Amino acid sequence: MAEYMLIPGTQIHVVTFVFIILEFIMFCFQLIYYLFRPQDLQRLWYLILLGLMLIYNITGGLFPDVDIPVPVPVQMSIAYGSGFLMASYFPFYFYKAFDLKALRWHALYGVPLFLMLPYVIFFIIVYAINGDFEKDLIYGMIMPFIYAMVLLWMMFRAIWKKHHPQVNREELMEELAMYFAVSPWAALAVFGLVEESQLIEVLCTNTGIVAISILFIWKSVKRSRLEYRQFMEMMINGVRPELFTENCLKYHLTNREIEIVQLLRTGLKPREIGERLFIAERTVTTHLQNMMNKTQTRSRMELVRKLETNIFDTPDRLTFS
């Protein structure tokens, strides 16, 4: 690799550095947004994805480097470990973010068995014993590569199963776009074996993540516009007090849940609600999450609006995965 394409004093390619900066900015922006809306689990899964990608780019770009005061074998284990960790997260991300229940076994059990376990055996234990990284790399990549192919098929099958026989075209196109965005990660084992340049590897692995980020931001903007429209409709149409009671019955809220959401309407925070009702803040948060699940809402504000109005039942309501 030409030295003029590296960040001075490091082994990080300038393209890798650009991706790191872009992803760090997106991570900070999304983190701030999430702190204001901690019930937004979709954003949490995305934040974890970005965080793992940052770790992968930084460690993969820096290591191995003999000038860094860390033993090279440790550097190699960390660099490959970040790649394994990133690849292992994708099935869980699809399972949680898109509610692909068919991926549950792979996300919770298959990945630890067929991706993380080979890494621990060959890249940590065996490598520490024989010190032959080239040999351990070959054997350590066999099972992950085979399982990556299986995962690609299972992820596609889970998407197809979710939308068959009734197809939600918008969700289907979104999930397929995400699927093709992460597909290059199946070739991560090949990159390790053929020793491709950092530039080729980073382009293949980061382009999809950038596409995912653009898609996520687009969804967030669309969702914010929807919330603003709903807010304006609520201001124009007003809130009918009796509708709140009707909706509480409609969504089968318990007496305790109704007590909590009524206090929430007054602007109290979970801690303050807990003090009023003499229950733990964690209990209040659990009740709020249960109510959001029942009403299919994603935030406390949206929960209150849905119970106070009927604008969420309009035919042109946008859906979010």
N, C-alpha and C positions, 0 to 999 in steps of 0.2 A: 504494500500500500504506500503510495507516494506520501512523503512526510508533509507536503504542503496541504494535503487534504485532512490532516489530523489537527485536533485542538492542541496548541502548544503545551508540552509537558505531559500529555496523556496519549492513550491509544484510541481515543474516541474520534470517530470520523465526523466531519462537519455536518453531514446529513443526519447522523444519529443525534448530534447535539441539537440540531434544529427541531427534530421530533421531541427530544426531551423538553426543550423550552415550551413548545406548543402544548404538549400534554401536561406540563406543570401548570401552565396558565389555566388550562381547562379544568384541571383538578382543583385548583384554588377557587375558581369561580363556582364550580359545582359544590364544593365543600361549604362555602358561605351560604349558598342557596339551601343546602340540606340542613344546615344548622338552624335556619329559620323554619324549616318544615321537616322535622325529624321523623314524621310518620310516612314520608315519601320513600318507601322501600325500594322502588324502582331506581331512584337516584342513588341509594346506598349501594345496590348491586353494581351500578355503573361506576361509582367512586372506587370501589374495590378493584374493579377491572382496570381503571386508569392507574391506580396506585401500583398494582402488580406490573403493569406495562412500564411504568417509570423505573421500578426496581430492575426489571429485565434489561432495559436499555442502558441504565447506568452501569450495572455489573457487567453486562455483555460488552460494553464499550471500554470500560476500564481494565478488565481482566482478560488474559493474564498480562502482567507488567512487572518485570523484575525490579523496577525502581520503587514499587510499592512495598512497604515493610510488612508484607503478609506472605507466608510461604506460598509458592506457586501452586502446589497441590490443593491448598485451601482455596485459593483464588479460582481454580478450575471447578472445584466442587460447588462453590457459591454461584459462579456464572451459569453452569448448567442447571443448578438447582432452581435458579430464578426462572429459567425457561420451562422446566418441568412444572413449577408451581403455576406459572401463567397458563400453560396448556391445560393443566388440571382444573382450572377454574371455569373454563368455557362450558362444560356440561352443566355445572351448577348454575352458571349465569343463565343459560337457556332454560333450565328447569324452573328457576325462580322468576326471572324477568318475563318469560312468556307463558308460564304456567303449563309447561310441557310435562305432564305427569308421567309419560312413558319413559322419561329420562331419570326418574327418581333413583332407581337402583344404580345406574351408572354414576350419577352425581355423588351419591353417598357411599357406595361400596366399590363399584367397578374402578373408578379413578384411583382410589388409594391402593387397590390390589394390583392393578396392571400398569399404572404410571408411576406413582410415588414409591411403591415397594421396590421395583427394579432400580430406581434411582438410589435409594438407600443402600441396597445390596451392592451394586456395582460401582457407584460413584463415591461412596463413602467407605463401606466396610472392605470390599475387595481391593479398592484402590489404595486404602491405607495399608493393606497387607503386602500387595505385590508392587505397587508404585508404577505399574505399566498402564498408563492412561489410554494409550492407543488401543490396546487389547480390550480393556474394560469398556471403552466407548463402543466398540463393535458389539460386544455381547449385551451391554446395557441398553442398547437402542433397539434390539430385535423385538422384544415384547411391546414396548411403547409404540413402535411404528405400526405393528400389526393391530394393536388396540386402537390406535388413532384412526386407522381405516374403518374399523368396526364402529367407532364413535361417529364418524362422518355419516355412515349409513344409518345408524340408529337415530341421529339427530334429524336427518332428512325424513326418516320414517315417522318420527314423533310429530314433526310439523304436518306431514300429510295426514296422519291419523287424527290430529286435532281439528283439521278443516274438512274432514270427510264424514258424512256426505254434505253437510252444510258448510259453505265456504264464505268466510269473511275476507273479501278480496284485499282490503286495505291491510289487515293484519297478516294475511298470507304473504303479500309482497314484502312487507316489512321484515317478517321472519326469514324469508328466503334471502333477502338482501344481507341480513346479519349472518346467515349461514354461509353464504359465499365469501363474506368478509373475513370470517375466521378460518375458512378452509385451508389457506396457506400454512397455518400452524401445523397441519398434519405432516408437512414436509420438514419440520424442525429436525427430525432425526436424520434426514438426508443431508441437511446443512452441516450437521456435526460430523458426518462420515466423510463427506467430500471436501470439507474445509473451504466452503465458499467464502468470498470476501465479506467483510462486515457490511459493506454497502448493499450488496444483493440481499443479504439476510435481513437487514433492517428495513429495506423497502418492502420485502414480501410480508414481514410480520407487522409493520406499523401502518401500512396503507389501509388495511382492513380496519384497524382500530380507529384511524382518523375517519373512515367512512361511518363507523358505528357512532362516533362522537357527533358527526354532522347530523346523522339521523336522530340521535337523542336530543340534540339542541332544537332541531326542527319540531320534534314532538312537544318539547317543553314550550316553545313559542306558541304552537297551536293550542296547547292546553291553557296557557295564560290568556290567550285571546278568548277562549271559551269561557273561562272564569270571569273575565271582564264583562263579556256579553251577558252572562247570567246575573252578575252583580247589577248591571244597568237595568235589566228586566225586573229584578227584585225591587229596585228603587222606584221604577215607574209603576209597577203593578201593586206594590205594597205587600205587606205580610198579613195574612188572615190568621188571627190567634187560634181559631178552631182547627185550622189546617195542621198546625203543629201536633195537636192531640191525635188527629186522624192518622198522621204519618207515623207517630210513635206506635200506634196500634197496628198499622199496616206492616211495619217492619218488626213487630213482635219484640219491642224493647221491654226489658224488665222494669219493675218499679225503681230499683236502684239506678239503672241506666238512665231512666227519665229524670231522676233527681240530679244526676251528674250533668246531663246535657242541658238541663234548665239553668244550672249554675254556670255552665260554660257559656251560655247565651248572654249572661250578664258581664262577660269579660274576665271571669276569674281563671287563673291558671290551675293546672292539676294539683300543685302543692296547696294552693289556697282552698280548692274544692275539698281536698282531703282533710284539711283543718276544720272546715265547716261541718263535714259529715263524720269526723272522727275516724277516718280510715287512712291507710297508707297512700302516699302519692303513687306508688307502684300499682296499687289496686285500682286507683282512678285511671291510670294509663291503660291498664288491662281492659277495663270496662269501655274506655274510649275506642280502643282497637277493636273490641268485639262489635261495637256499634258501627264502626267504619266497615267492618267485614259484612255485617248484615245489610247495610245500605249501599255497599259497593262504592264507598267514597275513599279519598286518599288523604284528606287533611281534616282537621277539626273545623276549619272554616267551611269547607265543603259539606261536612256532616250537618252543621247547623243550618246552612242554606237549604239543604235537601229536605230537612225536616220542617222548615218554615215555609217552603214554597213547593210548587209542583212543576217548576220550570225544568227540572232534570228529566221529566218524563216526556219532553217534546220529541217528536219523531226525528228531528234533524240533529239529535244529540250526537256529539262525536264520541268515539270510544277510544280508550287507551289500554294497551296491553300492560 
